[in-house]
């Protein structure tokens, strides 16, 4: 371990923490009007959709089928663990059945 | 932010335990990616101490893998820090959703809890909030649970050899996706979500092809939520 690597690791940590704390720090200082409130209302779902859509898109046909199965299981049963298991099992089955490649 | 008529927000050990349990389904994936990260970091020349320190101070999988790509002598310190900053910008959009819990806590507790916020722990926490959960200890518990798993498995990974076949053969590469799909499905509130989600997802997929890092998440999330806000406040 060198002084430079220590400095790099420490600064990477500080930069990461700034992004973790910064959103809350800023939001609690704002007095939101109707538009800002509506925006904050939609933000979590939109972050999620933006996180998930490319993951699923990049997972190939087996991943698409499995995502549909997981999503439907969650909507129908409301059981989080069951939905994860359904997604994973359908993925493994579909992949071993040769459903790969985009 | 007004808190009149808001039910009491608590911060208890019990809530923290429920947070730990909620993040447990993510543990096999975190262990597998932690071991792989540790192995690759060792190959890149990081010592076990450096790996442990990085996991403890950065605690962000995507950012740590990116840093490995850039890690070479002499260390490009500015490039490393900027790369990590950009890939973590999405966190800025996540913090505000935790306002209903954190605004009621002492700043020390709120900012300590945020240290452990990741995509996964944020996701289970917002889901808990929407179920009416009032115990903010949940976020810290979920965060600490994942933190311990990540730090330990990345350090062990440097001694473990190449285990990436585990990720491939056991479908653990898909576990994260299955986890997030289930969370997303639980987020669905009704048809009003369709337009913002479609825009967010569509923009993100398109942007992922054309932009570096995780800009696609920021771009997708901002466009989807702006469309929703514009529609609702018209």
Contacts between the chains, C-beta under 8 A, distances in Angstrom:
chain1	res1	chain2	res2	distance
A	1	B	47	5.9
A	1	B	49	5.8
A	1	B	50	5.5
A	4	B	74	7.4
A	4	B	75	5.1
A	4	B	77	6.6
A	5	B	46	7.7
A	5	B	50	5.9
A	5	B	75	6.1
A	6	B	53	7.7
A	7	B	77	6.3
A	8	B	75	5.3
A	8	B	77	4.7
A	8	B	80	5.2
A	8	B	81	7.2
A	9	B	50	6.6
A	9	B	53	5.3
A	9	B	54	5.1
A	9	B	57	5.9
A	9	B	58	7.3
A	10	B	57	6.4
A	11	B	77	6.7
A	11	B	80	7.6
A	11	B	81	4.7
A	12	B	54	7.2
A	12	B	57	7.1
A	12	B	58	5.1
A	12	B	63	7.1
A	12	B	67	6.3
A	12	B	80	5.9
A	12	B	81	5.8
A	12	B	84	4.5
A	13	B	54	7.9
A	13	B	56	8.0
A	13	B	57	3.0
A	13	B	58	5.1
A	15	B	81	5.2
A	15	B	84	5.2
A	15	B	85	4.2
A	15	B	88	7.0
A	16	B	57	7.8
A	16	B	58	5.2
A	16	B	59	7.3
A	16	B	60	5.4
A	16	B	63	6.2
A	16	B	84	6.1
A	16	B	85	7.8
A	16	B	88	5.1
A	16	B	91	7.7
A	17	B	114	7.9
A	17	B	115	6.1
A	18	B	85	7.6
A	19	B	85	6.9
A	19	B	88	4.2
A	19	B	89	6.0
A	19	B	90	7.8
A	19	B	91	3.9
A	19	B	92	5.4
A	20	B	88	7.6
A	20	B	91	4.9
A	20	B	95	6.9
A	20	B	114	4.9
A	20	B	115	6.5
A	20	B	117	5.0
A	21	B	95	7.0
A	21	B	111	5.6
A	21	B	114	4.8
A	21	B	115	7.7
A	22	B	91	7.5
A	22	B	92	5.3
A	22	B	95	6.7
A	23	B	91	6.4
A	23	B	92	4.2
A	23	B	93	6.2
A	23	B	94	6.1
A	23	B	95	2.6
A	23	B	96	5.2
A	24	B	95	3.7
A	24	B	96	6.6
A	24	B	98	6.2
A	24	B	99	6.7
A	24	B	102	5.6
A	24	B	110	6.9
A	24	B	114	6.1
A	25	B	95	7.4
A	26	B	92	7.8
A	26	B	95	7.9
A	26	B	96	7.8
A	27	B	95	6.4
A	27	B	96	3.8
A	27	B	99	5.5
A	28	B	1	6.6
A	28	B	99	6.4
A	28	B	102	7.7
A	28	B	103	5.6
A	31	B	1	7.9
A	32	B	1	7.6
A	34	B	233	4.9
A	35	B	229	5.8
A	35	B	230	7.9
A	35	B	233	4.7
A	36	B	229	7.9
A	38	B	228	7.0
A	38	B	229	3.9
A	38	B	232	4.4
A	38	B	233	4.6
A	39	B	225	5.6
A	39	B	226	6.6
A	39	B	228	7.7
A	39	B	229	3.8
A	40	B	96	5.4
A	40	B	97	7.4
A	40	B	99	7.7
A	41	B	228	7.6
A	41	B	229	7.4
A	41	B	232	7.5
A	42	B	196	5.0
A	42	B	224	7.0
A	42	B	225	4.0
A	42	B	228	3.5
A	42	B	229	5.7
A	42	B	232	7.6
A	43	B	93	5.9
A	43	B	96	6.4
A	43	B	97	6.2
A	43	B	221	6.7
A	43	B	225	4.6
A	44	B	94	7.6
A	44	B	97	4.2
A	44	B	126	5.1
A	44	B	187	7.1
A	45	B	187	5.3
A	45	B	189	7.6
A	45	B	193	5.6
A	45	B	196	6.4
A	45	B	197	6.1
A	45	B	200	7.7
A	45	B	224	7.7
A	45	B	225	7.8
A	45	B	228	8.0
A	46	B	196	5.3
A	46	B	197	6.9
A	46	B	199	7.9
A	46	B	200	4.0
A	46	B	220	7.1
A	46	B	221	4.5
A	46	B	222	7.7
A	46	B	223	7.9
A	46	B	224	3.5
A	46	B	225	4.0
A	46	B	228	6.9
A	47	B	90	6.8
A	47	B	93	5.3
A	47	B	94	6.1
A	47	B	97	7.8
A	47	B	200	7.7
A	47	B	217	6.9
A	47	B	221	4.3
A	47	B	225	7.9
A	48	B	123	7.0
A	48	B	180	7.2
A	48	B	183	6.8
A	48	B	184	4.9
A	48	B	187	5.8
A	49	B	184	6.7
A	49	B	196	7.5
A	49	B	197	4.2
A	49	B	198	7.8
A	49	B	200	4.0
A	49	B	201	4.4
A	49	B	204	7.3
A	49	B	220	7.0
A	49	B	221	7.7
A	49	B	224	6.1
A	50	B	200	4.5
A	50	B	201	6.5
A	50	B	203	7.2
A	50	B	204	3.9
A	50	B	216	6.9
A	50	B	217	4.8
A	50	B	218	7.9
A	50	B	219	7.6
A	50	B	220	3.0
A	50	B	221	4.4
A	50	B	224	6.6
A	51	B	90	7.7
A	51	B	119	6.5
A	51	B	180	6.2
A	51	B	204	7.6
A	51	B	217	5.6
A	51	B	221	8.0
A	52	B	177	7.4
A	52	B	180	4.8
A	52	B	181	6.1
A	52	B	184	5.0
A	52	B	201	7.2
A	53	B	200	7.3
A	53	B	201	3.2
A	53	B	202	7.3
A	53	B	204	5.2
A	53	B	205	5.2
A	53	B	220	7.2
A	54	B	204	5.3
A	54	B	205	5.1
A	54	B	208	4.4
A	54	B	216	6.2
A	55	B	176	7.2
A	55	B	177	4.6
A	55	B	180	6.5
A	56	B	177	6.2
A	56	B	181	6.8
A	57	B	205	5.0
A	57	B	208	7.9
A	58	B	208	7.7
A	59	B	174	6.4
A	59	B	177	5.8
A	63	B	174	6.4
A	63	B	177	6.4
A	66	B	174	6.8
A	66	B	177	7.9
A	66	B	178	6.8
A	67	B	177	6.9
A	67	B	178	7.8
A	67	B	181	4.8
A	70	B	178	5.3
A	70	B	181	4.4
A	70	B	182	5.5
A	70	B	185	7.1
A	71	B	181	5.5
A	71	B	182	7.7
A	71	B	184	7.2
A	71	B	185	4.5
A	72	B	185	7.9
A	73	B	182	7.7
A	73	B	185	8.0
A	74	B	181	7.7
A	74	B	182	4.8
A	74	B	185	3.5
A	74	B	186	5.7
A	75	B	185	5.4
A	75	B	188	6.9
A	78	B	186	7.6
A	80	B	25	7.4
A	80	B	182	5.5
A	80	B	183	7.7
A	80	B	186	6.7
A	81	B	25	6.0
A	83	B	178	7.7
A	83	B	181	7.5
A	83	B	182	3.7
A	83	B	185	6.6
A	84	B	25	5.5
A	84	B	175	7.5
A	84	B	178	4.9
A	84	B	179	5.6
A	84	B	182	5.1
A	87	B	174	7.3
A	87	B	177	7.3
A	87	B	178	3.3
A	87	B	181	5.8
A	87	B	182	6.7
A	88	B	171	5.8
A	88	B	174	6.2
A	88	B	175	6.1
A	88	B	178	4.9
A	91	B	171	5.6
A	91	B	174	4.6
A	91	B	178	6.9
A	92	B	171	4.7
A	92	B	174	7.9
A	95	B	171	7.2
